[in-house]
Amino acid sequence: MTMIFRISRPMSMGCSARLAQFGIPLLTATLVTLAVGGVGLPASAWATSCLVPITINDVLTPIIAGSGGLSISENDNTVSTNGTSYSKITKGNGGSLDAVNASVQTGTLTLPLFSPSTFPNTGNTNVSLSSGQSLPAGSYDTVTLSNGGNYTFGTGTYYINALKINSNTTTLTLGAGDYFIRHFDSGQGNNDVTIRTNGVTRLFIGSSLAVHDAFDFNSAGATANLQLYLYAGATAFFHDRGIFNGLIYAPNAASCSDNDTSNNCIFFHDNSTITGAILSGSTVFLHNSNDINFSSAVRSAIGGIAIPGCIQYTPDHYELSLPSVGIACEKSPIKVTACASATAPCIFAFTAVNGSSVRVTTTAGTLGATSLTFDANGSASTTLSYPTATDDTTAKVSLMDVTETVKCCQDESTCSTASSCYEILKTSGFIISSTPGGMATTLPAIKAGCAGHETNTNYYLRAVQNGSTDGTCKAALTGQSNVDFGYQCNNPTTCSLTNAMVLNGDAIAGNENGLTAKATTKTLNFDANGNAQITFNYYADAGQVSLFAKTSSLSGKSNPFVVAPDNFALTDLPPAPLVAGDPFNVTVTAQNACNTVTPNFGKETSAATATLTSSNPLPAQGNAAAISTTLSGFNSGGASTNAIWQEVGTVDLTATTTAYLGSVLNVSGTKANVGGFKPAYFDVAPIVPACGTAFTYSGQAIQSVTVTARERQGKTTGNYGGDWAKAVTLSDTSDSTQHLINNTIAAAAIAGGVATLKPTYTFADKLSAPANIGLRAIDTDGVTSSDHTEATTKIRSGRLVLFSALGSNKTDLNMPLQTQYWSGKSWVINSDDSCTALPSGAFALSGGLAANTNVLSAVTFFGGNANITLSAPNDGKAGSVDVAVNLGSSGNDVSCLNNHGGTGAAMPWLRSRNGDCANSYDRDPWARATFGVYAPETRRIIYVHDAF
């Protein structure tokens, strides 16, 4: 007689309850009209599923349009389904995009409508905001973001007739909530518009959304955080070189032509990255060189979004589950589950069936009930009894009264499309129960354990056989008996670890799928009813396994149960500091509870993957794109990838796998404070000379030098500043002799990755020819501008020359001045100088008429020339006065005159050798003004012509 061992237990809670237990949000629905914003969704709009579709006929589909409404312009568009490997999309027209084959296909879907079905009323208040301001939830007419900068909308519901962005480089952070915006307009030509999300953000567009180049919609947020819903007739227009990370959903049917911005069209022009899905009942245009990321992590995020206000009237499918093998004298559990999504075994239960009924029938034995009523968890159950069955009797159980797809899930594991499931009945075998004499129980999915981290789950192994007369069960074993235990590796089909499963404190042998040759003998004490207590502790590897037991007369096998890794370890990161924008290695390793590798992870029939994401960036997200990449190809439980973080600071990295092998178990692991990251390099530009665009005098402060910290691809590292920056020093690129002063930027003076300073460059020798100097930046971490942009600026050695003058004592007198520079051979007029200006108080008058005249006004140079004007002597007398120019910063002038004065003009760079009182080039210029004496050319001359 062949005997079997079966482990199965009706679930005490349905899929939805188990998901809630593990923190997975549930999709809930109701069979009455759902009212949102006072508007109900008509019964005709009830959907088969309220989850956003990600497939058509099991084909992965990130873009859906109306019939013939998908237009791919060129062959250089690409699509990714694993986060790293891209394929070109074939140019063409159709209804949807096949993500696997990167081709346009004809399949379309009727998309459920969202609610409210009509765009709600907005307010009549106009608001104009400046950078740094926020806007509370409420009703508005026009909201204007007046200039570039950062804006914040809080959590809640917004009703806005028009949102206008009036400047480039505008960042708007949206709190979690619903935003009803009739017109969303970034203005003609306003680029670098960034939308950031802080939680799930749903934008409902009533008429139009238009953004221009270099847009950034939610690059740093979770894909499911940004959901864009278009009402009938609304259009979404995205221009070039942007990022969109989220869902665009426009279910209303219409048609339009390329660049038609008036009727339900969705456009992406050139060179953009789309992470997520675009689902439309109308037309979708993709122009040139757009990348579509539809990795497993993205699909999971999109497929978990519930359409707002949608009422799911019917489930996606039903699952009928019963054991593949049972014992005739024991009742076999039968379970029916209504599922909201196509995933099988069911993860998202369709709970709206609560209270409704279905029928089940059988070809053999007796059902505990034929009419089953669904509970609040979307499940219904009964039992099958056939105590008089002979060995190997087959019972067929069928699900009736449903029009949706039915899937048979034997042992709540392997599923196939069929309205019936079959069970083979044996006349004896083993049963594992949670109580003595109880019904069979199902071993649930568990996390991989290890010694010292045992779960110590107690069960009872029941040895039973048909009764001799009445067909009821009786004990097949009593007293002390030896039982051989082992396990099979079902998925993967081979075992990577030796003796990975522990039962009653001892390891038991492992076998490849379907084999039972290797077993470990355990001695059990069976009571008079055939019950023996066992303790199942853990399984140290990952995969799907089943437990078997056998004696010389009894044998059996459990349901396949999933064992997920306990955690992920993130290792092999390079030592800090890391460089922003440079790829860095991360190795993700699946581990059990003792942090020992689970080598079978990634060897499954459909190999498991992990998604690596970033979170908690410090000091802020800055200009970095969030890390989101899928790791595949695990070997010995580990896989490596190159990640890129484009900012300064630190970031947390998390590896996750959701619903491992279709179970409710998720696996995760986090590495906190990865980094810190430093800039890749500096750019030193622009340099603004002290005099317009022409030059700066030696010894004069350059008007401004801008230093910008950048990551490897050229983005500004906006987090570089304050506590997250280092002191930066400037040097001359062409001369190792340091001629710069005021050339250090304190970390506290750097903000947003940018700093400016006013260094001063001084020639070692006053008689130095003009030079173009380049400036190099380097911080204390060694980040430098070398081999990157290092602007140059012209330096000239200058002097101020004051010329003596003669003139009438009856009128004001002009004294000429010049600014000059050393050409390398001589002093020449500085014709580029229209910048220098001297205050009237800078001139010191002494001797002679000093008390009778004065400088009438300040002096401004044009083309290197200027005049000072002395007033005519107030007593009308002739005479002279000595004039010196005080170019110092304080005190009296330092000319070669005997008397000194004047208020310093703070231009010491224009001092030179002026007179014979000193050989140094640090003397102020002086000259004499004489009133009442005329220059020879002013005298009257009689011209005589002699005739010969």
Sequence and secondary structure as in RCSB ss.txt:
>XXXX:A:sequence
MTMIFRISRPMSMGCSARLAQFGIPLLTATLVTLAVGGVGLPASAWATSCLVPITINDVLTPIIAGSGGLSISEN
DNTVSTNGTSYSKITKGNGGSLDAVNASVQTGTLTLPLFSPSTFPNTGNTNVSLSSGQSLPAGSYDTVTLSNGGN
YTFGTGTYYINALKINSNTTTLTLGAGDYFIRHFDSGQGNNDVTIRTNGVTRLFIGSSLAVHDAFDFNSAGATAN
LQLYLYAGATAFFHDRGIFNGLIYAPNAASCSDNDTSNNCIFFHDNSTITGAILSGSTVFLHNSNDINFSSAVRS
AIGGIAIPGCIQYTPDHYELSLPSVGIACEKSPIKVTACASATAPCIFAFTAVNGSSVRVTTTAGTLGATSLTFD
ANGSASTTLSYPTATDDTTAKVSLMDVTETVKCCQDESTCSTASSCYEILKTSGFIISSTPGGMATTLPAIKAGC
AGHETNTNYYLRAVQNGSTDGTCKAALTGQSNVDFGYQCNNPTTCSLTNAMVLNGDAIAGNENGLTAKATTKTLN
FDANGNAQITFNYYADAGQVSLFAKTSSLSGKSNPFVVAPDNFALTDLPPAPLVAGDPFNVTVTAQNACNTVTPN
FGKETSAATATLTSSNPLPAQGNAAAISTTLSGFNSGGASTNAIWQEVGTVDLTATTTAYLGSVLNVSGTKANVG
GFKPAYFDVAPIVPACGTAFTYSGQAIQSVTVTARERQGKTTGNYGGDWAKAVTLSDTSDSTQHLINNTIAAAAI
AGGVATLKPTYTFADKLSAPANIGLRAIDTDGVTSSDHTEATTKIRSGRLVLFSALGSNKTDLNMPLQTQYWSGK
SWVINSDDSCTALPSGAFALSGGLAANTNVLSAVTFFGGNANITLSAPNDGKAGSVDVAVNLGSSGNDVSCLNNH
GGTGAAMPWLRSRNGDCANSYDRDPWARATFGVYAPETRRIIYVHDAF
>XXXX:A:secstr
   EEE     SS HHHHHHHTT       SS  EETTEE  GGG BS  B   EETTEE SEE STT EEE  T
T EEESSSS EEE   EEESEEETTTTEEE         SSSS        EEE TT EE SEEEEEEEE SSEE
EEE SEEEEEEEEEE SSSEEEEEEEEEEEEEEEE  TT   EEEEEEEEEEEEEEEEEEE TT EESTTS GGG
EEEEE TT EEEE SS EEEEEEEE S     TT  SSSEEEE SS EEEEEEEESSEEEE SS EEE  HHHHH
HHHT B TT  B S SEEEEE  SEEETTS EEEEEEEESSS SS SSB GGGTT EEEEEESSSEES SEEE  
TTSEEEEEEE TT  TTEEEEEEEES  SEEEEEETTTEEEE SEEEEEEESEEEEEESSTT  B     EE   
TTS   EEEEEEEEEE SSS  EEES  EEEEEEEEEEEEESSS SSSS EEETTEEEEEEETT     EEEEEE
E TTSEEEEEEEEE S EEEEEEEE SS EEE   EEEE SEEEEE    S EETTS EEEEEEEE TTS B TT
TT SSS   EEEEEEEEES  TT    EEEE   BTTEEEEEE   SSEEEEEEEEE SGGGSS  EEEEEEEEE
EEE SEEEEEEEE SBTTTBEETTSB SEEEEEEE TTS B TT SGGG   EEEEESS SS  EES EE GGG 
BTTEEEE  EE  SSSS   EEEEEEEEETT  B TTS B EEEEE EEEEE  EEE SSS EEEEEEEEEE SS
SEEE TT    EE GGGEEEESGGGGT  B S EE BTTEEEEEE   TT   EEEEEEE  SSSSS  SSSSS 
     S GGG B  SSS SSS B  EEEEEES   GGGS         
